[in-house]
Amino acid sequence: MATFRLDLYVAKNTQEFGARVPRHTLYIRLFRVIGVLRALFRLISAGCLVILFSPTQSAAQFAVCNQTLNVLNIAVGRYAYENFTTSGWWTVGPNRCANVIDRVLDVRYVYVFAQDVFGKEIMRGATPMCIDTKRFDIVGEEDCLLRGYLEARFHEVDTFKSERWTLFIYPPS
């Protein structure tokens, strides 16, 4: 059946721009097109399989979502390996989220500090920790000024020992 259709195609398309084209040239062109289509189908199929069976990046372990109208800078602190560590900065636009901890939460409390791009504190808490003006990863929460860092008061978020948590920051009222 496929051979008959192929012969009809070749019979209908044996002339190109008024000149006669040999049948073998048309067969070669047709097989090239079929080969390209097969390769494209294989590529699309492989891409779909990769997407279906790859680990999802959208399953953030601790995400911070900005529900304000301002762009926020976010710093995060947590207790890890016998010390508090703080990390920053994540810049989060209005109505956007940022994945600030990518692995499964192994701590109950996560500490968050948020300020707008002008330095106004949007989320402030009671727990003092160290921050820096540039991107940072700081181990320890004591003697911030002596070590050359700034001190900020972080808000404590109780995740109830869940593996994933999303914190929504709303405009101050």
Secondary structure as the mmCIF struct_conf table of DSSP 4:
data_model
#
loop_
_struct_conf.conf_type_id
_struct_conf.id
_struct_conf.beg_label_comp_id
_struct_conf.beg_label_asym_id
_struct_conf.beg_label_seq_id
_struct_conf.end_label_comp_id
_struct_conf.end_label_asym_id
_struct_conf.end_label_seq_id
HELX_RH_AL_P HELX_RH_AL_P1 ALA A 2 LYS A 12
TURN_TY1_P TURN_TY1_P1 ASN A 13 ASN A 13
BEND BEND1 THR A 14 THR A 14
STRN STRN1 GLN A 15 GLU A 16
TURN_TY1_P TURN_TY1_P2 PHE A 17 GLY A 18
STRN STRN2 ALA A 19 ARG A 20
HELX_RH_AL_P HELX_RH_AL_P2 ARG A 23 PHE A 53
BEND BEND2 SER A 54 SER A 54
HELX_LH_PP_P HELX_LH_PP_P1 PRO A 55 THR A 56
BEND BEND3 GLN A 57 SER A 58
BEND BEND4 GLN A 61 GLN A 61
STRN STRN3 PHE A 62 ASN A 66
BEND BEND5 THR A 68 ASN A 70
STRN STRN4 LEU A 72 ALA A 80
TURN_TY1_P TURN_TY1_P3 TYR A 81 GLU A 82
STRN STRN5 ASN A 83 VAL A 92
TURN_TY1_P TURN_TY1_P4 PRO A 94 ASN A 95
STRN STRN6 ARG A 96 ILE A 101
BEND BEND6 ARG A 103 ARG A 103
HELX_LH_PP_P HELX_LH_PP_P2 VAL A 104 LEU A 105
BEND BEND7 ARG A 108 ARG A 108
STRN STRN7 TYR A 109 ASP A 116
TURN_TY1_P TURN_TY1_P5 VAL A 117 PHE A 118
BEND BEND8 GLY A 119 GLY A 119
STRN STRN8 GLU A 121 MET A 123
BEND BEND9 ALA A 126 ALA A 126
STRN STRN9 THR A 127 ILE A 131
BEND BEND10 THR A 133 ARG A 135
STRN STRN10 PHE A 136 VAL A 139
BEND BEND11 GLU A 141 GLU A 142
TURN_TY1_P TURN_TY1_P6 CYS A 144 GLY A 148
STRN STRN11 LEU A 150 ASP A 158
TURN_TY1_P TURN_TY1_P7 PHE A 160 LYS A 161
BEND BEND12 GLU A 163 GLU A 163
STRN STRN12 TRP A 165 ILE A 169
#
